[in-house]
Amino acid sequence: MRAGVPMLVALFACAAGSAAALVGNPAFPIAVSAAVISLGAGLLVLWFCHSDPALFLLAQPCLFLTWEISPLLTFFFEAVLVSALLFSMGLLRTKTDVAYSGVYLVVMGCMALLLSGQSHVFFPLAIFVPAAGLACLVVLGLAYRTMVRAGGGTQ
């Protein structure tokens, strides 16, 4: 199988599923146009320069529209995309990789369940982006401290 095809199939499934979930909703024409644009751009990305992360990002507008209907459906589509991205990048080869991915998906599902009462994703982003930044700073600080204590200093 050609590289990038699993991610393109996941993009197609999520974009089509998002549009199908919005049938009867006033946002249905927007969802269909977002799905068509995402699929067209996905084909162009696969044709000219294969990039799995770019295909992953192309599906996000469709999932953004699905949040209004069902956050849990959005979580399901996001889990499909994340699994396809990890598979296509070769990051699901060992049992440990699969276990870490499973824990990530469980945490992501719990967050979707907790935030399912929100009608917009601004609230989750306003909380989790700064929290992720602080976690990154803590990890970098611990890495720097470990490196200095080992006598390596900075390079």
Helices and strands as residue ranges (DSSP letters): H 5-21, H 28-48, H 52-58, H 60-66, H 71-88, H 95-114, H 122-149
